[in-house]
Amino acid sequence: FFLMPNLFSSLSECLGFSQIIISHFLRMFTARKVMSSRLPIGVATIERPLTILLILSLFIFTISCTPVNLSKQVAENTQENTIPEKIVITKSKNKVIEKKEDNQEDGVKNLNNIILDKTIIALFAQDDDSKITKQFLNTFELGIHNLEVRNINLKVEFFESNKELTNIIKNNLSPGRIFLGPIQSKYTKILNNYCNHKVMFFSFSSQSLLAKDCVYLLNFFPKNELSQLLSYLNDDAKVALLYPENEYGYLINSFIDDIIFESSAILVNRSSYKDDLSNVRESIKELGKYELRKYELNRQKQILSSKKDEKSKKRLKKLERFKTTSDYDFTHILIADYGLNLLQVAPLLPYYDIDPNIVQFMGTGVIDDKTFFYEPSLQGAIFPGIPETRRINLINNYMEIYEEEFLRISTLPYDLMGLINFIYTKEYEFEDVIKLLNNPNKKFDGIDGNFYFKNNMIERNLDILKISNGNSFVIN
């Protein structure tokens, strides 16, 4: 270094190039490339040990100041970066250094012909459910492998707070950039602030109000499910709603009026119960008019008991088997609950003489689980969904490779990877993708049925399924 002639005259020339070389080589030398433990996909885990960086910086600065053919080397580097041979998933758990702001106006506006960035950022919070995070990463990997996704880099970023998420987004605000995630709604709320930068977010949030501008939501939305369910009913259908006093129940209750107006059916009654189920029996009695029907049955029994003809005796004997009359005000009852609560609420309906052989029990998509298919009171119940045969190959493929149960929600990242693959295979520009996603007439074939986006929310064409003896089958 000290023996190099004309050092000072060459210093200004080599400094600019040294920055390019340092940036390129630090990324290459500080990435520890390994192979996926399950599939042949390269994974680069970024690490930044300070000692190694300092030594490498001095070494690279030294060799970068030696006279070289700049035009040839820059051309070679560009060629390497634009023709990747395989997918690289980059995982980074390091805190992001906040990007310095420049004097330009915040946001990139009026850009035409924006090419999609080849690096896609997947966002996961440290407080996400660890099982879901693991499955989503595995499913991204499986989707990349099965769909033979090429020529994109999937970079995985972990964050601990909204501040860290903000820093990650700011440091990756390249026009045409696509972000996958976050999962939780509390982190999705800030995404809309960056839409002026010509970027796009695919979040897994369940809050429909967050779907707008450049933020698209993928989840199982009950409004879409309920719309498909109620549109299946005929003119004679009279619906009663039984719902819990929690976020999910209030959500169903808030939009059922609008949806029922688009249906041939009518809503005749509704009743709610506390989330802890402390008053659920009283709510069911009120909904089914249990006391009134019991009184009416006893009145009929008294009349018949006073008669001596054989017909009256025969009818009285028949009525003795019942606790109440069966003249319900409704033909269908929608049970808007899920999980263990649903398994406790459903059996109480026949107990208080709401007979599933007379009244059609219904549920939303949350009932699409083997756990509910064996519950006696739910035999014959209907719900909106897609038959398991559509996803059985994916379920078996996942279990064979990762040796763990496939979660029902893990079809979301798989369908998303299919959408990403379609967009990049077609070589769409950024504006083309926006037009594509904002056109509800354009539908994509997914594991959970054909899907499209309406008002930035995923919607699906669903079947109506009926539960029977531990399984479900299509009836429409």
C-alpha atoms as one frame of an Amber mdcrd trajectory, in Angstrom:
protein
   0.000   0.000   0.000   2.697   2.504   1.016   4.960   1.561  -1.929   2.247
   2.241  -4.534   3.362   5.113  -6.853   1.236   8.245  -7.331  -0.919   7.338
  -4.325  -2.358  10.741  -3.658  -3.084  11.509  -7.280  -5.022   8.215  -7.565
  -6.777   8.415  -4.205  -9.796  10.462  -5.295 -10.310   8.162  -8.299 -10.211
   4.950  -6.329 -12.326   6.071  -3.357 -15.593   6.076  -5.324 -14.922   2.626
  -6.716 -13.832   1.300  -3.337 -17.271   2.105  -1.958 -18.860   0.031  -4.711
 -16.480  -2.870  -4.114 -16.898  -2.709  -0.323 -20.682  -2.776  -0.601 -20.630
  -5.718  -3.024 -17.968  -7.804  -1.276 -19.274  -7.211   2.265 -22.592  -8.703
   1.240 -20.870 -11.646  -0.392 -18.330 -12.424   2.341 -20.690 -11.851   5.287
 -23.413 -14.144   3.912 -23.075 -17.676   5.175 -24.689 -19.791   2.447 -26.199
 -23.065   3.493 -28.716 -25.437   1.971 -32.312 -25.835   3.114 -32.560 -28.830
   5.416 -35.559 -30.071   3.426 -35.417 -28.722  -0.113 -32.569 -27.770  -2.517
 -32.940 -24.026  -2.008 -30.013 -21.824  -1.003 -30.382 -19.792   2.185 -28.148
 -16.861   2.998 -28.163 -15.731   6.619 -26.749 -12.258   7.036 -24.304 -11.806
   9.897 -22.307  -8.682  10.719 -19.414  -9.394  13.149 -17.665  -6.048  13.655
 -14.129  -7.448  13.855 -14.412  -9.281  10.568 -15.983  -6.266   8.922 -13.162
  -4.000  10.064 -10.482  -6.353   8.727 -12.295  -6.919   5.476 -12.867  -3.194
   5.047  -9.121  -2.428   5.359  -8.215  -5.304   3.050 -10.757  -4.390   0.376
  -9.867  -0.690   0.572  -6.250  -1.661  -0.024  -6.830  -3.794  -3.086  -9.477
  -1.440  -4.494  -6.905   1.357  -4.812  -4.795  -0.700  -7.229  -5.314   0.452
 -10.861  -8.029  -1.705 -12.524 -10.221  -1.716 -15.604 -13.383  -0.200 -14.051
 -15.666  -0.580 -17.028 -14.990  -4.325 -17.341 -15.446  -5.154 -13.649 -18.643
  -3.117 -13.205 -20.079  -4.837 -16.274 -19.249  -8.262 -14.816 -20.864  -7.385
 -11.477 -24.016  -6.166 -13.196 -24.298  -9.377 -15.170 -23.990 -11.496 -12.036
 -26.705  -9.571 -10.217 -29.250  -9.592 -13.017 -29.119 -13.315 -13.850 -29.492
 -15.243 -10.572 -29.350 -18.989 -10.996 -31.756 -19.903  -8.217 -33.976 -18.545
  -5.493 -32.116 -17.179  -2.493 -33.964 -16.817   0.792 -32.178 -14.316   3.008
 -32.970 -14.342   6.723 -31.975 -11.340   8.823 -32.527 -11.030  12.567 -30.297
  -7.994  13.002 -31.678  -4.641  13.930 -31.882  -2.292  10.988 -29.865   0.918
  11.064 -32.185   3.823  10.375 -31.744   5.262   6.907 -30.656   8.900   6.665
 -33.232  11.159   5.063 -32.239  13.174   2.018 -33.553  16.486   0.751 -35.980
  14.902  -1.698 -39.706  14.946  -1.116 -40.892  11.897   0.841 -42.221   9.415
  -1.687 -41.670   8.648  -5.334 -44.440   9.949  -7.552 -45.492   9.795 -11.194
 -43.123   6.997 -12.143 -43.990   5.131 -15.322 -42.848   1.720 -16.523 -41.729
   0.607 -13.070 -40.186  -2.854 -13.205 -40.941  -5.151 -10.279 -37.970  -5.446
  -7.952 -36.480  -8.949  -7.975 -36.030  -8.916  -4.195 -39.214  -9.566  -2.210
 -39.264  -8.792   1.519 -41.124 -11.125   3.915 -41.967  -9.447   7.233 -42.367
 -11.390  10.498 -42.712 -10.053  14.038 -40.849 -11.632  16.923 -44.151 -11.855
  18.843 -45.975 -13.712  16.048 -47.091 -17.204  16.962 -43.889 -19.227  16.518
 -45.720 -22.201  15.018 -47.443 -20.019  12.430 -44.187 -18.217  11.567 -42.406
 -21.529  11.070 -45.193 -22.896   8.890 -45.428 -19.757   6.763 -41.670 -19.856
   6.099 -41.844 -23.558   5.287 -44.825 -22.986   3.004 -43.060 -20.147   1.175
 -40.138 -22.517   0.659 -42.402 -25.363  -0.462 -44.265 -23.042  -2.840 -41.011
 -21.832  -4.392 -39.920 -25.430  -4.908 -43.230 -26.881  -6.154 -44.096 -23.969
  -8.431 -40.517 -23.719  -9.723 -40.314 -20.003  -8.972 -37.257 -18.480 -10.639
 -35.201 -15.293 -10.677 -36.442 -13.655  -7.489 -34.849 -13.305  -4.058 -36.994
 -13.770  -0.939 -35.461 -11.834   1.936 -36.898 -12.570   5.383 -36.841  -9.768
   7.971 -37.716 -10.129  11.659 -38.689  -7.117  13.789 -39.629  -6.505  17.411
 -41.641  -3.264  17.200 -43.358  -0.840  14.865 -40.194   1.276  14.955 -38.037
  -1.587  13.712 -40.649  -2.450  11.083 -40.618   1.178   9.927 -36.833   1.114
   9.597 -36.919  -2.126   7.600 -39.522  -0.715   5.218 -37.654   2.584   4.786
 -34.416   0.773   4.022 -36.163  -1.251   1.306 -38.284   1.419  -0.385 -37.294
   0.572  -3.926 -39.944   1.400  -6.578 -41.624  -1.839  -7.626 -40.796  -3.583
  -4.348 -43.233  -6.192  -2.965 -43.553  -6.967   0.755 -45.175 -10.131   2.139
 -46.691  -9.609   5.601 -46.952  -8.737   8.413 -49.323 -11.244   9.975 -50.728
  -9.125  12.811 -53.091  -6.192  12.330 -51.269  -3.966  14.805 -48.258  -3.903
  12.484 -50.283  -3.676   9.262 -51.714  -0.309  10.328 -48.550   1.621   9.347
 -48.152   0.175   5.839 -50.419   2.681   4.130 -47.898   5.446   4.907 -45.552
   4.160   2.187 -47.875   3.773  -0.800 -46.444   6.883  -2.489 -43.198   4.980
  -2.956 -44.731   2.663  -5.572 -44.478  -0.419  -3.366 -47.027  -3.118  -2.580
 -47.881  -5.011   0.608 -49.639  -8.385   0.928 -50.620  -8.604   4.600 -52.321
 -11.473   6.421 -54.286  -9.130   8.712 -57.937  -9.967   9.393 -59.069  -6.325
   9.783 -60.826  -5.341   6.573 -60.495  -1.607   7.252 -56.743  -1.887   6.644
 -57.276  -2.960   3.029 -56.683   0.136   0.881 -54.299   1.793  -1.561 -51.188
  -0.429  -1.838 -52.175  -2.769   1.022 -53.839  -6.061   0.012 -55.154  -8.519
   2.598 -55.129 -12.323   2.453 -57.157 -14.122   5.102 -60.429 -15.996   5.506
 -62.933 -13.164   5.684 -66.364 -14.037   7.164 -68.201 -11.458   5.058 -67.188
 -13.263   1.866 -68.115 -16.608   3.451 -71.468 -15.418   4.773 -72.386 -13.828
   1.449 -71.839 -17.128  -0.354 -73.760 -19.065   2.319 -76.839 -16.847   2.392
 -76.983 -16.570  -1.401 -77.413 -20.357  -1.445 -80.698 -20.191   0.528 -84.083
 -20.113  -1.221 -87.137 -17.859  -0.835 -88.624 -19.918   1.985 -85.558 -19.626
   4.233 -86.038 -17.786   7.514 -82.763 -17.270   9.382 -82.026 -16.809  13.091
 -78.608 -15.605  14.259 -76.951 -16.819  17.466 -73.639 -15.085  18.169 -71.133
 -14.515  21.005 -70.457 -11.071  22.451 -66.874 -10.894  21.220 -65.042  -9.366
  18.261 -65.975 -12.142  15.862 -69.628 -12.272  16.898 -70.042  -8.509  16.711
 -68.455  -8.575  13.242 -70.959 -11.138  11.945 -73.847  -9.217  13.495 -72.642
  -5.928  11.989 -72.910  -6.969   8.365 -75.543  -9.704   8.262 -78.307  -7.152
   7.610 -76.639  -5.871   4.439 -75.847  -9.375   3.209 -79.331 -10.779   3.869
 -80.825  -8.041   1.673 -78.850  -9.449  -1.256 -80.188 -12.931  -0.479 -83.588
 -14.537  -1.101 -83.786 -15.432   2.600 -85.008 -13.213   5.446 -83.630 -12.658
   8.961 -86.345 -13.218  11.571 -84.540 -13.270  14.927 -81.183 -12.943  16.634
 -79.766 -13.524  20.094 -76.343 -13.063  21.711 -74.567 -14.544  24.715 -71.544
 -13.610  26.774 -68.145 -14.801  25.639 -67.743 -16.856  28.822 -71.020 -18.694
  27.994 -72.496 -17.776  31.377 -75.891 -16.886  29.864 -75.872 -19.028  26.722
 -78.744 -21.249  27.894 -81.016 -18.260  28.423 -80.063 -16.867  25.001 -80.913
 -20.139  23.255 -84.235 -20.359  25.101 -85.064 -16.813  24.071 -84.066 -17.388
  20.457 -86.103 -20.555  20.145 -88.980 -19.202  22.235 -88.544 -22.259  24.382
 -90.903 -21.223  27.189 -93.621 -20.119  24.771 -93.440 -23.354  22.766 -93.389
 -25.380  25.995 -96.501 -23.591  27.214 -98.248 -24.216  23.901 -97.384 -27.931
  23.988 -98.725 -28.320  27.528-101.922 -26.538  26.491-102.438 -29.005  23.614
-101.771 -31.957  25.952-104.430 -30.753  28.401-107.011 -30.449  25.639-106.252
 -33.908  24.259-106.239 -35.539  27.693-109.836 -34.501  28.199-110.916 -36.337
  25.057-111.655 -40.059  24.926-111.584 -40.802  21.187-108.811 -42.988  19.763
-107.471 -40.258  17.482-106.965 -37.854  20.406-105.376 -40.568  22.521-103.005
 -41.459  19.726-101.988 -37.810  19.194-101.543 -37.261  22.931 -99.247 -40.273
  23.093 -97.183 -38.766  20.283 -96.931 -35.348  21.964 -95.765 -36.909  25.213
 -92.400 -37.532  23.538 -91.766 -33.805  23.087 -90.874 -31.034  25.516 -92.046
 -28.214  23.217 -93.846 -27.749  19.933 -91.835 -27.728  16.707 -93.416 -24.640
  15.155 -90.214 -22.577  15.009 -90.158 -19.053  13.662 -87.057 -19.933  11.637
 -85.963 -22.622   9.213 -82.200 -22.008   9.567 -80.007 -21.001  12.491 -76.546
 -19.490  11.996 -74.179 -20.273  14.887 -71.510 -17.572  14.621 -68.969 -19.101
  16.981 -65.760 -21.136  16.720 -63.300 -23.289  18.649 -64.194 -24.933  21.953
 -67.102 -22.557  22.488 -68.788 -23.868  19.353 -68.456 -27.427  20.641 -70.257
 -26.373  23.822 -72.944 -24.197  22.241 -74.021 -26.524  19.416 -75.204 -29.420
  21.686 -77.343 -26.996  23.727 -79.565 -26.236  20.732 -81.123 -29.738  20.464
 -81.146 -29.939  24.279 -83.545 -26.996  24.294 -85.576 -28.541  21.488 -84.182
 -26.777  18.463 -84.152 -29.948  16.418 -81.387 -30.164  13.744 -83.647 -32.548
  11.815 -86.165 -29.717  11.396 -83.986 -26.590  11.591 -80.936 -26.374   9.324
 -77.812 -25.557  11.375 -75.260 -23.314   9.627 -71.752 -22.060  10.366 -69.123
 -19.837   8.750 -65.808 -21.030   7.329 -64.358 -21.515  10.828 -66.349 -24.744
  11.052 -64.198 -26.237   8.276 -62.201 -28.420  10.648 -62.258 -32.163  11.329
 -62.775 -31.365  15.013 -66.364 -30.318  14.315 -67.177 -33.070  11.828 -67.693
 -35.656  14.589 -69.917 -33.537  16.856 -73.381 -35.225  16.846 -75.327 -31.954
  17.003 -73.499 -30.637  13.906 -74.286 -33.611  11.669 -76.095 -32.166   8.660
 -74.854 -28.621   9.322 -73.791 -26.608   6.281 -71.011 -24.047   5.796 -69.175
 -22.242   2.961 -65.798 -23.650   1.931 -63.755 -25.801  -0.405 -63.608 -29.605
  -0.130 -60.457 -30.995   1.430 -59.680 -32.872  -1.774 -58.528 -29.555  -3.249
 -55.715 -29.271  -0.704 -55.050 -32.887   0.283 -51.978 -33.162  -1.974 -50.459
 -30.051  -0.389 -51.252 -31.359   3.108 -49.594 -34.700   2.405 -46.639 -33.069
   0.639 -46.020 -30.746   3.580 -46.310 -33.501   6.202 -43.972 -35.752   4.238
 -41.256 -33.090   3.960 -41.528 -31.211   7.267 -42.952 -34.022   9.421 -45.556
 -31.889  11.157 -49.275 -31.223  10.836 -50.275 -28.718   8.166 -52.229 -25.793
   9.633 -55.450 -24.801   7.893 -54.301 -21.193   7.453 -51.035 -22.234   5.785
 -52.800 -22.366   2.424 -52.639 -18.537   2.534 -48.860 -18.181   1.979 -48.949
 -20.999  -0.589 -51.616 -19.265  -2.698 -49.740 -15.992  -2.280 -46.555 -17.566
  -3.632 -48.590 -18.848  -6.584 -49.810 -15.300  -7.257 -46.273 -13.906  -6.980
 -45.009 -16.555  -9.388 -47.743 -15.671 -11.900 -46.924 -11.955 -11.744 -43.188
 -12.426 -12.270 -43.610 -15.129 -14.927 -45.783 -12.744 -16.953 -43.107 -10.043
 -16.451 -45.751  -7.523 -15.449 -44.706  -3.992 -14.574 -45.856  -2.414 -11.314
 -48.850  -0.576 -12.790 -49.954  -3.752 -14.596 -50.073  -5.607 -11.279 -52.151
  -2.864  -9.669 -54.670  -3.014 -12.532 -54.736  -6.805 -12.330 -55.448  -6.873
  -8.592 -58.070  -4.121  -8.824 -60.066  -6.044 -11.424 -62.457  -8.451  -9.628
 -63.185 -10.159 -12.941 -59.632 -11.522 -13.013 -59.542 -14.707 -10.948 -56.680
 -16.938  -9.902 -56.750 -20.669  -9.289 -55.783 -21.321  -5.662 -55.711 -24.146
  -3.162 -58.800 -22.664  -1.499 -60.653 -22.170  -4.767 -60.647 -19.430  -7.381
 -59.822 -16.114  -5.762 -59.715 -12.448  -6.688 -59.380  -9.101  -4.925 -62.295
  -6.780  -4.224 -61.579  -3.484  -2.487 -58.046  -4.820  -1.789 -59.393  -7.880
   0.074 -59.182 -11.445  -1.137 -62.498 -13.076  -1.984 -63.151 -16.633  -3.072
 -65.707 -18.587  -5.040 -66.825 -21.062  -2.395 -68.940 -24.208  -2.386 -71.567
 -25.074   0.203 -70.451 -28.112   2.218 -72.475 -30.398   4.472 -71.104 -32.270
   7.496 -71.743 -36.006   7.682 -70.072 -38.707   9.760 -66.672 -37.118  10.213
 -66.441 -35.613   6.748 -67.944 -32.933   4.527 -69.178 -32.972   0.969 -70.368
 -30.444  -1.610 -74.147 -30.007  -1.922 -74.501 -27.055  -4.326
